Amino acid sequence: MNVSLFITCLADTFYPNVGESTVRLLDRLGVRADFPEGQTCCGQPAFNSGYRDEARDVAKTLIESFEKSEYVVGPSGSCIGMIHHYYPLLFEGDSRWEERAKKFVSKSFELSQFIVNVLGKQDLGARMNAKVTYHPSCHAMRLMGIKHEPLALLQNVQGLELVDLPFAEDCCGFGGTFAVKMHEVSGAMVAEKAEHVKETNAEILVGTDMGCLMNIGGRLRYEGAPVRVMHVAELLWEGVKS
Protein backbone atom coordinates (compact mmCIF):
# COMPACT_ATOMS: atom_id res chain seq x y z
CA MET A 1 0.00 0.00 0.00
CA ASN A 2 1.18 3.52 -0.83
CA VAL A 3 0.28 6.71 1.03
CA SER A 4 1.32 10.33 0.82
CA LEU A 5 2.34 12.20 3.96
CA PHE A 6 0.61 15.51 4.61
CA ILE A 7 3.12 16.96 7.06
CA THR A 8 1.06 20.03 8.22
CA CYS A 9 2.56 23.45 8.95
CA LEU A 10 3.28 22.94 12.66
CA ALA A 11 5.01 19.60 12.22
CA ASP A 12 7.00 20.84 9.24
CA THR A 13 8.11 24.05 10.95
CA PHE A 14 8.45 23.13 14.61
CA TYR A 15 8.09 19.35 15.08
CA PRO A 16 9.76 17.47 12.20
CA ASN A 17 10.21 14.45 14.49
CA VAL A 18 6.44 13.95 14.34
CA GLY A 19 6.62 13.57 10.56
CA GLU A 20 9.64 11.27 10.78
CA SER A 21 7.92 9.10 13.40
CA THR A 22 4.81 8.92 11.24
CA VAL A 23 6.73 7.70 8.20
CA ARG A 24 8.73 5.17 10.23
CA LEU A 25 5.59 3.77 11.83
CA LEU A 26 3.90 3.40 8.46
CA ASP A 27 6.99 1.71 7.04
CA ARG A 28 6.94 -0.76 9.94
CA LEU A 29 3.34 -1.53 9.04
CA GLY A 30 4.27 -2.26 5.44
CA VAL A 31 3.04 1.06 4.08
CA ARG A 32 5.27 3.07 1.75
CA ALA A 33 4.99 6.82 2.24
CA ASP A 34 5.96 9.49 -0.28
CA PHE A 35 6.09 13.25 0.17
CA PRO A 36 4.60 15.50 -2.53
CA GLU A 37 6.78 18.59 -2.38
CA GLY A 38 4.09 20.93 -3.70
CA GLN A 39 2.02 20.60 -0.53
CA THR A 40 1.38 23.62 1.62
CA CYS A 41 -0.96 24.80 4.40
CA CYS A 42 -4.50 23.40 4.51
CA GLY A 43 -5.82 26.98 4.58
CA GLN A 44 -7.30 26.83 8.07
CA PRO A 45 -5.69 30.05 9.45
CA ALA A 46 -7.04 32.07 6.53
CA PHE A 47 -10.45 30.38 6.66
CA ASN A 48 -10.84 30.94 10.41
CA SER A 49 -9.93 34.61 9.97
CA GLY A 50 -12.62 35.13 7.33
CA TYR A 51 -10.35 35.12 4.27
CA ARG A 52 -12.23 32.52 2.26
CA ASP A 53 -10.86 33.46 -1.15
CA GLU A 54 -7.31 33.11 0.14
CA ALA A 55 -8.19 29.83 1.87
CA ARG A 56 -9.68 28.57 -1.39
CA ASP A 57 -6.48 29.36 -3.29
CA VAL A 58 -4.37 27.49 -0.73
CA ALA A 59 -6.79 24.55 -0.80
CA LYS A 60 -6.47 24.29 -4.58
CA THR A 61 -2.69 23.96 -4.24
CA LEU A 62 -3.09 21.19 -1.66
CA ILE A 63 -5.65 19.30 -3.74
CA GLU A 64 -3.40 19.45 -6.80
CA SER A 65 -0.39 18.28 -4.79
CA PHE A 66 -2.16 15.08 -3.69
CA GLU A 67 -4.20 14.46 -6.86
CA LYS A 68 -2.34 11.26 -7.72
CA SER A 69 -2.14 9.89 -4.17
CA GLU A 70 -3.98 6.71 -3.20
CA TYR A 71 -4.26 7.76 0.44
CA VAL A 72 -3.28 10.96 2.26
CA VAL A 73 -2.28 10.63 5.91
CA GLY A 74 -1.55 13.51 8.29
CA PRO A 75 -0.56 13.63 11.97
CA SER A 76 -3.29 16.17 12.76
CA GLY A 77 -7.00 15.86 13.33
CA SER A 78 -7.27 19.62 13.01
CA CYS A 79 -5.83 19.90 9.50
CA ILE A 80 -7.57 16.77 8.24
CA GLY A 81 -10.77 18.09 9.85
CA MET A 82 -10.39 21.31 7.86
CA ILE A 83 -10.18 19.29 4.67
CA HIS A 84 -13.16 17.06 5.48
CA HIS A 85 -15.56 19.70 6.71
CA TYR A 86 -14.70 22.90 4.89
CA TYR A 87 -13.25 21.99 1.50
CA PRO A 88 -16.67 20.83 0.20
CA LEU A 89 -18.08 24.15 1.45
CA LEU A 90 -15.30 26.21 -0.14
CA PHE A 91 -15.91 24.65 -3.55
CA GLU A 92 -19.67 24.13 -3.41
CA GLY A 93 -21.17 24.80 -6.82
CA ASP A 94 -17.79 25.07 -8.54
CA SER A 95 -18.03 22.60 -11.43
CA ARG A 96 -14.26 22.44 -11.85
CA TRP A 97 -13.21 21.95 -8.23
CA GLU A 98 -16.09 20.52 -6.21
CA GLU A 99 -15.62 16.90 -7.30
CA ARG A 100 -11.85 17.14 -6.91
CA ALA A 101 -12.31 18.41 -3.36
CA LYS A 102 -14.67 15.54 -2.51
CA LYS A 103 -12.19 12.97 -3.85
CA PHE A 104 -9.48 14.53 -1.69
CA VAL A 105 -11.74 14.28 1.36
CA SER A 106 -12.51 10.60 0.69
CA LYS A 107 -8.83 9.57 0.72
CA SER A 108 -7.48 11.73 3.56
CA PHE A 109 -7.07 10.40 7.11
CA GLU A 110 -5.63 11.41 10.46
CA LEU A 111 -2.82 9.02 11.45
CA SER A 112 -4.46 7.03 14.28
CA GLN A 113 -7.67 6.83 12.26
CA PHE A 114 -5.75 5.39 9.32
CA ILE A 115 -3.84 2.84 11.39
CA VAL A 116 -6.89 1.56 13.30
CA ASN A 117 -9.71 1.90 10.79
CA VAL A 118 -7.98 1.42 7.43
CA LEU A 119 -5.06 -0.88 8.29
CA GLY A 120 -7.02 -2.64 11.06
CA LYS A 121 -4.09 -2.45 13.50
CA GLN A 122 -4.26 -1.67 17.21
CA ASP A 123 -1.26 -3.47 18.68
CA LEU A 124 1.96 -2.27 17.04
CA GLY A 125 4.22 -4.21 19.39
CA ALA A 126 5.31 -1.10 21.26
CA ARG A 127 6.68 -1.11 24.82
CA MET A 128 7.07 1.82 27.20
CA ASN A 129 7.20 1.84 30.99
CA ALA A 130 5.56 5.16 31.72
CA LYS A 131 2.48 6.76 33.21
CA VAL A 132 0.64 8.52 30.39
CA THR A 133 -2.45 10.71 30.04
CA TYR A 134 -4.20 11.59 26.78
CA HIS A 135 -5.64 14.93 25.62
CA PRO A 136 -8.27 14.57 22.86
CA SER A 137 -8.08 17.61 20.60
CA CYS A 138 -11.34 19.37 19.77
CA HIS A 139 -11.03 19.06 15.99
CA ALA A 140 -10.03 15.40 16.00
CA MET A 141 -12.83 14.54 18.39
CA ARG A 142 -15.62 16.82 17.22
CA LEU A 143 -14.90 17.31 13.51
CA MET A 144 -13.46 13.87 12.74
CA GLY A 145 -15.18 11.75 15.38
CA ILE A 146 -11.82 10.37 16.49
CA LYS A 147 -12.26 9.07 20.02
CA HIS A 148 -11.31 5.42 20.46
CA GLU A 149 -8.54 5.17 17.85
CA PRO A 150 -5.67 6.88 19.74
CA LEU A 151 -6.75 5.21 22.99
CA ALA A 152 -6.80 1.78 21.35
CA LEU A 153 -3.21 2.27 20.19
CA LEU A 154 -2.07 3.51 23.61
CA GLN A 155 -3.86 0.74 25.52
CA ASN A 156 -1.89 -1.83 23.53
CA VAL A 157 1.52 -0.43 24.47
CA GLN A 158 3.16 -2.95 26.82
CA GLY A 159 4.08 -1.48 30.21
CA LEU A 160 2.21 1.77 29.65
CA GLU A 161 -0.13 2.95 32.42
CA LEU A 162 -2.86 5.06 30.81
CA VAL A 163 -4.62 7.38 33.28
CA ASP A 164 -7.74 9.43 32.61
CA LEU A 165 -7.31 13.17 32.20
CA PRO A 166 -9.93 15.07 34.26
CA PHE A 167 -12.29 17.06 32.03
CA ALA A 168 -10.38 15.65 29.07
CA GLU A 169 -12.85 16.88 26.47
CA ASP A 170 -12.51 20.53 27.54
CA CYS A 171 -10.66 22.67 25.01
CA CYS A 172 -7.05 23.59 25.80
CA GLY A 173 -7.59 27.14 24.58
CA PHE A 174 -5.34 27.02 21.50
CA GLY A 175 -7.78 27.18 18.60
CA GLY A 176 -5.19 28.68 16.26
CA THR A 177 -6.14 32.32 15.73
CA PHE A 178 -8.31 32.20 18.88
CA ALA A 179 -5.17 32.07 21.04
CA VAL A 180 -4.03 35.32 19.42
CA LYS A 181 -7.31 37.22 19.24
CA MET A 182 -8.62 36.10 22.65
CA HIS A 183 -5.32 35.55 24.44
CA GLU A 184 -6.59 36.24 27.95
CA VAL A 185 -9.39 33.69 27.65
CA SER A 186 -7.02 31.27 25.93
CA GLY A 187 -4.47 31.70 28.72
CA ALA A 188 -7.06 30.92 31.38
CA MET A 189 -8.20 27.81 29.52
CA VAL A 190 -4.71 26.36 29.08
CA ALA A 191 -3.86 27.11 32.72
CA GLU A 192 -6.86 25.04 33.77
CA LYS A 193 -5.90 22.25 31.35
CA ALA A 194 -2.34 22.19 32.71
CA GLU A 195 -3.67 21.84 36.26
CA HIS A 196 -5.70 18.81 35.22
CA VAL A 197 -2.64 17.26 33.57
CA LYS A 198 -0.65 17.72 36.78
CA GLU A 199 -3.47 16.13 38.80
CA THR A 200 -2.88 12.84 36.97
CA ASN A 201 0.80 12.68 38.03
CA ALA A 202 1.49 11.47 34.51
CA GLU A 203 5.04 11.46 33.18
CA ILE A 204 3.87 11.98 29.60
CA LEU A 205 1.03 13.93 28.01
CA VAL A 206 0.16 12.55 24.58
CA GLY A 207 -2.17 13.82 21.87
CA THR A 208 -2.88 13.82 18.14
CA ASP A 209 -2.45 17.53 17.38
CA MET A 210 0.73 19.51 17.85
CA GLY A 211 -1.17 22.79 18.17
CA CYS A 212 -2.78 21.59 21.39
CA LEU A 213 0.39 19.93 22.63
CA MET A 214 2.46 23.04 21.91
CA ASN A 215 -0.02 25.14 23.88
CA ILE A 216 -0.34 22.80 26.87
CA GLY A 217 3.35 21.95 26.83
CA GLY A 218 4.27 25.62 26.88
CA ARG A 219 2.12 26.20 29.94
CA LEU A 220 3.54 23.14 31.71
CA ARG A 221 7.09 24.34 31.06
CA TYR A 222 6.19 27.82 32.29
CA GLU A 223 5.00 26.27 35.54
CA GLY A 224 8.06 24.04 35.80
CA ALA A 225 6.01 20.83 35.59
CA PRO A 226 8.19 17.79 34.67
CA VAL A 227 5.75 16.40 32.10
CA ARG A 228 7.02 15.21 28.73
CA VAL A 229 4.76 16.13 25.82
CA MET A 230 4.57 13.76 22.84
CA HIS A 231 2.52 13.23 19.71
CA VAL A 232 1.03 9.72 19.57
CA ALA A 233 3.29 8.97 16.59
CA GLU A 234 6.39 9.85 18.59
CA LEU A 235 5.35 7.69 21.54
CA LEU A 236 4.51 4.69 19.38
CA TRP A 237 7.70 4.92 17.36
CA GLU A 238 9.81 5.26 20.50
CA GLY A 239 7.99 2.22 21.86
CA VAL A 240 8.53 -0.01 18.85
CA LYS A 241 12.18 0.88 18.19
CA SER A 242 13.35 0.24 21.76
C-alpha positions as CSV (number, residue, x, y, z in Angstrom):
1,M,0.0,0.0,0.0
2,N,1.2,3.5,-0.8
3,V,0.3,6.7,1.0
4,S,1.3,10.3,0.8
5,L,2.3,12.2,4.0
6,F,0.6,15.5,4.6
7,I,3.1,17.0,7.1
8,T,1.1,20.0,8.2
9,C,2.6,23.5,9.0
10,L,3.3,22.9,12.7
11,A,5.0,19.6,12.2
12,D,7.0,20.8,9.2
13,T,8.1,24.1,10.9
14,F,8.5,23.1,14.6
15,Y,8.1,19.4,15.1
16,P,9.8,17.5,12.2
17,N,10.2,14.5,14.5
18,V,6.4,14.0,14.3
19,G,6.6,13.6,10.6
20,E,9.6,11.3,10.8
21,S,7.9,9.1,13.4
22,T,4.8,8.9,11.2
23,V,6.7,7.7,8.2
24,R,8.7,5.2,10.2
25,L,5.6,3.8,11.8
26,L,3.9,3.4,8.5
27,D,7.0,1.7,7.0
28,R,6.9,-0.8,9.9
29,L,3.3,-1.5,9.0
30,G,4.3,-2.3,5.4
31,V,3.0,1.1,4.1
32,R,5.3,3.1,1.7
33,A,5.0,6.8,2.2
34,D,6.0,9.5,-0.3
35,F,6.1,13.2,0.2
36,P,4.6,15.5,-2.5
37,E,6.8,18.6,-2.4
38,G,4.1,20.9,-3.7
39,Q,2.0,20.6,-0.5
40,T,1.4,23.6,1.6
41,C,-1.0,24.8,4.4
42,C,-4.5,23.4,4.5
43,G,-5.8,27.0,4.6
44,Q,-7.3,26.8,8.1
45,P,-5.7,30.0,9.4
46,A,-7.0,32.1,6.5
47,F,-10.4,30.4,6.7
48,N,-10.8,30.9,10.4
49,S,-9.9,34.6,10.0
50,G,-12.6,35.1,7.3
51,Y,-10.3,35.1,4.3
52,R,-12.2,32.5,2.3
53,D,-10.9,33.5,-1.1
54,E,-7.3,33.1,0.1
55,A,-8.2,29.8,1.9
56,R,-9.7,28.6,-1.4
57,D,-6.5,29.4,-3.3
58,V,-4.4,27.5,-0.7
59,A,-6.8,24.6,-0.8
60,K,-6.5,24.3,-4.6
61,T,-2.7,24.0,-4.2
62,L,-3.1,21.2,-1.7
63,I,-5.7,19.3,-3.7
64,E,-3.4,19.4,-6.8
65,S,-0.4,18.3,-4.8
66,F,-2.2,15.1,-3.7
67,E,-4.2,14.5,-6.9
68,K,-2.3,11.3,-7.7
69,S,-2.1,9.9,-4.2
70,E,-4.0,6.7,-3.2
71,Y,-4.3,7.8,0.4
72,V,-3.3,11.0,2.3
73,V,-2.3,10.6,5.9
74,G,-1.6,13.5,8.3
75,P,-0.6,13.6,12.0
76,S,-3.3,16.2,12.8
77,G,-7.0,15.9,13.3
78,S,-7.3,19.6,13.0
79,C,-5.8,19.9,9.5
80,I,-7.6,16.8,8.2
81,G,-10.8,18.1,9.8
82,M,-10.4,21.3,7.9
83,I,-10.2,19.3,4.7
84,H,-13.2,17.1,5.5
85,H,-15.6,19.7,6.7
86,Y,-14.7,22.9,4.9
87,Y,-13.3,22.0,1.5
88,P,-16.7,20.8,0.2
89,L,-18.1,24.2,1.4
90,L,-15.3,26.2,-0.1
91,F,-15.9,24.6,-3.6
92,E,-19.7,24.1,-3.4
93,G,-21.2,24.8,-6.8
94,D,-17.8,25.1,-8.5
95,S,-18.0,22.6,-11.4
96,R,-14.3,22.4,-11.9
97,W,-13.2,22.0,-8.2
98,E,-16.1,20.5,-6.2
99,E,-15.6,16.9,-7.3
100,R,-11.8,17.1,-6.9
101,A,-12.3,18.4,-3.4
102,K,-14.7,15.5,-2.5
103,K,-12.2,13.0,-3.8
104,F,-9.5,14.5,-1.7
105,V,-11.7,14.3,1.4
106,S,-12.5,10.6,0.7
107,K,-8.8,9.6,0.7
108,S,-7.5,11.7,3.6
109,F,-7.1,10.4,7.1
110,E,-5.6,11.4,10.5
111,L,-2.8,9.0,11.4
112,S,-4.5,7.0,14.3
113,Q,-7.7,6.8,12.3
114,F,-5.8,5.4,9.3
115,I,-3.8,2.8,11.4
116,V,-6.9,1.6,13.3
117,N,-9.7,1.9,10.8
118,V,-8.0,1.4,7.4
119,L,-5.1,-0.9,8.3
120,G,-7.0,-2.6,11.1
121,K,-4.1,-2.5,13.5
122,Q,-4.3,-1.7,17.2
123,D,-1.3,-3.5,18.7
124,L,2.0,-2.3,17.0
125,G,4.2,-4.2,19.4
126,A,5.3,-1.1,21.3
127,R,6.7,-1.1,24.8
128,M,7.1,1.8,27.2
129,N,7.2,1.8,31.0
130,A,5.6,5.2,31.7
131,K,2.5,6.8,33.2
132,V,0.6,8.5,30.4
133,T,-2.4,10.7,30.0
134,Y,-4.2,11.6,26.8
135,H,-5.6,14.9,25.6
136,P,-8.3,14.6,22.9
137,S,-8.1,17.6,20.6
138,C,-11.3,19.4,19.8
139,H,-11.0,19.1,16.0
140,A,-10.0,15.4,16.0
141,M,-12.8,14.5,18.4
142,R,-15.6,16.8,17.2
143,L,-14.9,17.3,13.5
144,M,-13.5,13.9,12.7
145,G,-15.2,11.7,15.4
146,I,-11.8,10.4,16.5
147,K,-12.3,9.1,20.0
148,H,-11.3,5.4,20.5
149,E,-8.5,5.2,17.8
150,P,-5.7,6.9,19.7
151,L,-6.8,5.2,23.0
152,A,-6.8,1.8,21.3
153,L,-3.2,2.3,20.2
154,L,-2.1,3.5,23.6
155,Q,-3.9,0.7,25.5
156,N,-1.9,-1.8,23.5
157,V,1.5,-0.4,24.5
158,Q,3.2,-2.9,26.8
159,G,4.1,-1.5,30.2
160,L,2.2,1.8,29.6
161,E,-0.1,3.0,32.4
162,L,-2.9,5.1,30.8
163,V,-4.6,7.4,33.3
164,D,-7.7,9.4,32.6
165,L,-7.3,13.2,32.2
166,P,-9.9,15.1,34.3
167,F,-12.3,17.1,32.0
168,A,-10.4,15.7,29.1
169,E,-12.8,16.9,26.5
170,D,-12.5,20.5,27.5
171,C,-10.7,22.7,25.0
172,C,-7.0,23.6,25.8
173,G,-7.6,27.1,24.6
174,F,-5.3,27.0,21.5
175,G,-7.8,27.2,18.6
176,G,-5.2,28.7,16.3
177,T,-6.1,32.3,15.7
178,F,-8.3,32.2,18.9
179,A,-5.2,32.1,21.0
180,V,-4.0,35.3,19.4
181,K,-7.3,37.2,19.2
182,M,-8.6,36.1,22.6
183,H,-5.3,35.6,24.4
184,E,-6.6,36.2,28.0
185,V,-9.4,33.7,27.6
186,S,-7.0,31.3,25.9
187,G,-4.5,31.7,28.7
188,A,-7.1,30.9,31.4
189,M,-8.2,27.8,29.5
190,V,-4.7,26.4,29.1
191,A,-3.9,27.1,32.7
192,E,-6.9,25.0,33.8
193,K,-5.9,22.3,31.3
194,A,-2.3,22.2,32.7
195,E,-3.7,21.8,36.3
196,H,-5.7,18.8,35.2
197,V,-2.6,17.3,33.6
198,K,-0.7,17.7,36.8
199,E,-3.5,16.1,38.8
200,T,-2.9,12.8,37.0
201,N,0.8,12.7,38.0
202,A,1.5,11.5,34.5
203,E,5.0,11.5,33.2
204,I,3.9,12.0,29.6
205,L,1.0,13.9,28.0
206,V,0.2,12.5,24.6
207,G,-2.2,13.8,21.9
208,T,-2.9,13.8,18.1
209,D,-2.5,17.5,17.4
210,M,0.7,19.5,17.9
211,G,-1.2,22.8,18.2
212,C,-2.8,21.6,21.4
213,L,0.4,19.9,22.6
214,M,2.5,23.0,21.9
215,N,0.0,25.1,23.9
216,I,-0.3,22.8,26.9
217,G,3.4,21.9,26.8
218,G,4.3,25.6,26.9
219,R,2.1,26.2,29.9
220,L,3.5,23.1,31.7
221,R,7.1,24.3,31.1
222,Y,6.2,27.8,32.3
223,E,5.0,26.3,35.5
224,G,8.1,24.0,35.8
225,A,6.0,20.8,35.6
226,P,8.2,17.8,34.7
227,V,5.8,16.4,32.1
228,R,7.0,15.2,28.7
229,V,4.8,16.1,25.8
230,M,4.6,13.8,22.8
231,H,2.5,13.2,19.7
232,V,1.0,9.7,19.6
233,A,3.3,9.0,16.6
234,E,6.4,9.8,18.6
235,L,5.4,7.7,21.5
236,L,4.5,4.7,19.4
237,W,7.7,4.9,17.4
238,E,9.8,5.3,20.5
239,G,8.0,2.2,21.9
240,V,8.5,0.0,18.8
241,K,12.2,0.9,18.2
242,S,13.4,0.2,21.8
